[in-house]
Amino acid sequence: MNERLTIKTPNSKNYDIAITTGFDALKDELTALGFKSRRALIISDSKVAPLYLETVKQKLNEIGITCEDHILNEGESSKTKANSDFILYKLADLKFKRSDLVIALGGGVVGDISGYVASQYHRGLPFIQIPTTLLAMSDSSIGGKNGVDHNDIKNVFGTFYFPSFVYMNTDVLNTLEERQFYNGFAEVMKNAIIKDEKFYVWLIDSMYEICDRDPATLAEMIYKSLTVKKIVVEKDPYEEGDRALLNFGHTLGHAIESCKMGTLLHGECVALGMVAASHISYKKEMISLEEYLEIRDMLVPFNLPITVEDIDIDEIIKRVGRDKKQDDAGLKFILLKKIGKAVIDRSVTEEEMRAALKEIEYTDDFE
Ligand SMILES: NC(=O)c1ccc[n+]([C@@H]2O[C@H](COP(=O)([O-])OP(=O)(O)OC[C@H]3O[C@@H](n4cnc5c(N)ncnc54)[C@H](O)[C@@H]3O)[C@@H](O)[C@H]2O)c1
């Protein structure tokens, strides 16, 4: 199944996303964009590179692209300013020109640091994304956000910088570890819950095919998830308004993630954050108890957590306060009016957050 989407950007440099199988079509795609016969720095990680780097290099060599590479240790701890600086100096030492390419081959970590590097060198090199995780395919590789972390503050250095092209080979999802697969699914579920009730119902109906990683179902799921994100980011490319809806589950999720650094994955924290935000929506009588329980319980078949052990609620609240989603007008929280309709809310109190965190805190008598 081949799918294609075009994302409009504010600078009119629209870019395409191709959802396909195999790496063969990469050559024709880049040739059509005029990117043959130049140099490319492929940024990848220690798990992805042994699996796919040589194949990608070979396809690029066939159209006269000479490849250099930079391999990061896998995992979030590589998303640092020190690593992005190192890669920038490497580009300078290799005398890369403004017309050369930066290519991200990996998950969201590789995508985020590569986009940041691409945006900085010579004030911006053409940037190609080849996402290899479900999270990166269904969410992080589009929309132009990038960044690197500092200590436990996520994405504290970053820019908005749009890729020139995104190439998705869904075959690579077969080598993704189970926990990573469901981690990515959390962002898919989030996109459905905030904007598209029909998509949400389709996800529940397709549960078995998704968990079996049926190729046609995954391609359709990624396409649907990207379509939600496309609508949101095209309307608000720089997160001045409704793009914040994509942060559903992220306000408390990010704070939990930074408190539990290393033990929970991003998508798992987003799942916990979505349960907490749905609980607040229910307590504010915006959704019914049944809707809240359905959202919570439908994460379980997709192996996502709905409770968490050993959390320091005071520390989480403190971290929410310093999160960038807090601006002069107060904390920007994303709540639900119903499944498929999220809204920005600025009235969430510390007490409501504490009650929601109590709700997701694991206890022996959890029902
Ligand atoms: N820019 C955005 O809009 C945006 C949105 C959401 C998340 N993010 C960021 O994305 C990052 C998380 O991304 P992620 O979940 O993809 O994590 P990741 O990049 O760390 O990848 C997860 C793991 O899977 C491995 N892997 C990747 N592809 C594989 C494959 N095909 N086969 C086998 N192993 C593979 C990686 O080596 C890594 O160990 C976070 O830093 C988060 O902040 C960014």
The ligand as a MOL file (V3000), in Angstrom:
LIG
                    3D

  0  0  0     0  0            999 V3000
M  V30 BEGIN CTAB
M  V30 COUNTS 44 48 0 0 0
M  V30 BEGIN ATOM
M  V30 1 N 9.5250 16.5700 17.0480 0
M  V30 2 C 8.3290 16.1690 17.4490 0
M  V30 3 O 7.2950 16.6840 17.0080 0
M  V30 4 C 8.2290 15.0460 18.4320 0
M  V30 5 C 6.9760 14.4750 18.7330 0
M  V30 6 C 6.9360 13.3920 19.6220 0
M  V30 7 C 8.1150 12.8990 20.1750 0
M  V30 8 N 9.3050 13.4740 19.8600 0 CHG=1
M  V30 9 C 10.5710 12.9680 20.4230 0
M  V30 10 O 10.7960 11.6730 19.8980 0
M  V30 11 C 11.6730 10.9730 20.8000 0
M  V30 12 C 11.1810 9.5610 20.9740 0
M  V30 13 O 11.2130 8.9320 19.7120 0
M  V30 14 P 11.1980 7.3450 19.5830 0
M  V30 15 O 10.1490 6.7910 20.4630 0
M  V30 16 O 11.1600 7.0390 18.1400 0 CHG=-1
M  V30 17 O 12.5700 6.9130 20.2920 0
M  V30 18 P 14.0290 6.5110 19.7370 0
M  V30 19 O 14.4140 7.3280 18.6020 0
M  V30 20 O 14.9020 6.4780 20.9330 0
M  V30 21 O 13.8190 5.0080 19.2300 0
M  V30 22 C 13.4150 4.0330 20.1350 0
M  V30 23 C 14.3480 2.7990 20.0970 0
M  V30 24 O 14.0390 2.0440 18.9300 0
M  V30 25 C 15.2470 1.7670 18.2030 0
M  V30 26 N 14.8350 1.6700 16.8150 0
M  V30 27 C 14.4680 2.6670 15.9980 0
M  V30 28 N 14.0040 2.1800 14.8360 0
M  V30 29 C 14.1260 0.8280 14.9150 0
M  V30 30 C 13.8210 -0.2410 14.0400 0
M  V30 31 N 13.2220 -0.0100 12.8650 0
M  V30 32 N 14.1120 -1.4910 14.4280 0
M  V30 33 C 14.6530 -1.7320 15.6530 0
M  V30 34 N 14.9500 -0.7750 16.5390 0
M  V30 35 C 14.6750 0.4950 16.1710 0
M  V30 36 C 16.1570 2.9080 18.5430 0
M  V30 37 O 17.5050 2.5540 18.3530 0
M  V30 38 C 15.8250 3.1190 20.0240 0
M  V30 39 O 16.5120 2.1530 20.7960 0
M  V30 40 C 11.6770 11.7710 22.1000 0
M  V30 41 O 12.9130 12.4320 22.2180 0
M  V30 42 C 10.5530 12.7810 21.9170 0
M  V30 43 O 10.7910 13.9770 22.6100 0
M  V30 44 C 9.3890 14.5170 19.0010 0
M  V30 END ATOM
M  V30 BEGIN BOND
M  V30 1 1 1 2
M  V30 2 2 2 3
M  V30 3 1 2 4
M  V30 4 1 4 5
M  V30 5 2 4 44
M  V30 6 2 5 6
M  V30 7 1 6 7
M  V30 8 2 7 8
M  V30 9 1 8 9
M  V30 10 1 8 44
M  V30 11 1 9 10
M  V30 12 1 9 42
M  V30 13 1 10 11
M  V30 14 1 11 12
M  V30 15 1 11 40
M  V30 16 1 12 13
M  V30 17 1 13 14
M  V30 18 2 14 15
M  V30 19 1 14 16
M  V30 20 1 14 17
M  V30 21 1 17 18
M  V30 22 2 18 19
M  V30 23 1 18 20
M  V30 24 1 18 21
M  V30 25 1 21 22
M  V30 26 1 22 23
M  V30 27 1 23 24
M  V30 28 1 23 38
M  V30 29 1 24 25
M  V30 30 1 25 26
M  V30 31 1 25 36
M  V30 32 1 26 27
M  V30 33 1 26 35
M  V30 34 2 27 28
M  V30 35 1 28 29
M  V30 36 1 29 30
M  V30 37 2 29 35
M  V30 38 1 30 31
M  V30 39 2 30 32
M  V30 40 1 32 33
M  V30 41 2 33 34
M  V30 42 1 34 35
M  V30 43 1 36 37
M  V30 44 1 36 38
M  V30 45 1 38 39
M  V30 46 1 40 41
M  V30 47 1 40 42
M  V30 48 1 42 43
M  V30 END BOND
M  V30 END CTAB
M  END
